[in-house]
Amino acid sequence: MNTQRKRRKAQVDQTACVACGCCVKVCPVQAIEIVRGVMARVNPDKCVGCGKCAAECPASVIRVREVDA
């Protein structure tokens, strides 16, 4: 029986991210940064899985998924 807890975390498709920064602006816990001006990266230790970044992303490259806690 698998009793592993699941948590929601945002994940960015870094190959399709346009680094517009919309996700950075709406993240309530500052879990997202733009790396080298070319892509967004989510810090999974800070991400609370609220989904605001995914809702705001104009390129639709952010997904909130359940991951093992």
C-alpha positions as CSV (number, residue, x, y, z in Angstrom):
1,M,0.0,0.0,0.0
2,N,1.4,3.4,-1.1
3,T,1.0,5.9,1.7
4,Q,3.3,8.5,0.0
5,R,1.8,12.0,0.3
6,K,1.4,14.1,-2.8
7,R,1.9,17.8,-3.1
8,R,1.2,20.2,-5.9
9,K,4.2,21.9,-7.6
10,A,4.6,24.1,-10.6
11,Q,6.8,22.9,-13.5
12,V,7.9,24.9,-16.5
13,D,8.5,23.5,-19.9
14,Q,11.9,25.3,-20.2
15,T,12.2,24.5,-23.9
16,A,9.1,26.6,-24.7
17,C,9.4,29.3,-22.0
18,V,9.8,32.8,-23.5
19,A,11.0,34.4,-20.2
20,C,8.3,37.1,-20.2
21,G,8.3,37.2,-16.3
22,C,4.5,37.1,-15.9
23,C,4.8,34.1,-13.6
24,V,7.4,35.9,-11.5
25,K,5.1,38.8,-10.9
26,V,2.2,36.8,-9.7
27,C,4.0,34.2,-7.5
28,P,3.0,34.9,-3.9
29,V,6.0,33.1,-2.4
30,Q,8.7,34.2,-4.9
31,A,9.3,30.6,-6.0
32,I,10.0,31.5,-9.7
33,E,13.0,33.2,-11.2
34,I,14.1,34.0,-14.8
35,V,17.4,32.3,-15.5
36,R,19.9,33.9,-17.8
37,G,17.1,35.9,-19.4
38,V,15.9,32.9,-21.3
39,M,13.7,30.7,-19.1
40,A,11.7,30.6,-15.9
41,R,12.7,28.1,-13.2
42,V,10.6,27.1,-10.2
43,N,12.2,26.5,-6.8
44,P,10.2,23.4,-5.7
45,D,11.2,24.0,-2.0
46,K,9.3,27.4,-2.1
47,C,6.5,26.5,-4.5
48,V,3.1,26.0,-2.7
49,G,1.3,24.8,-5.9
50,C,-1.3,27.6,-6.0
51,G,-1.4,27.6,-9.8
52,K,-1.3,31.4,-10.2
53,C,1.7,31.2,-12.4
54,A,0.1,28.6,-14.7
55,A,-3.0,30.7,-15.0
56,E,-1.0,33.8,-15.9
57,C,1.4,32.3,-18.3
58,P,0.7,33.6,-21.8
59,A,2.6,30.7,-23.5
60,S,0.8,28.1,-21.4
61,V,4.1,26.3,-20.6
62,I,3.6,26.0,-16.8
63,R,1.7,23.1,-15.3
64,V,0.9,22.3,-11.7
65,R,1.3,18.6,-11.0
66,E,1.2,16.3,-8.1
67,V,4.6,15.1,-6.9
68,D,5.7,13.0,-4.1
69,A,6.2,15.0,-0.9
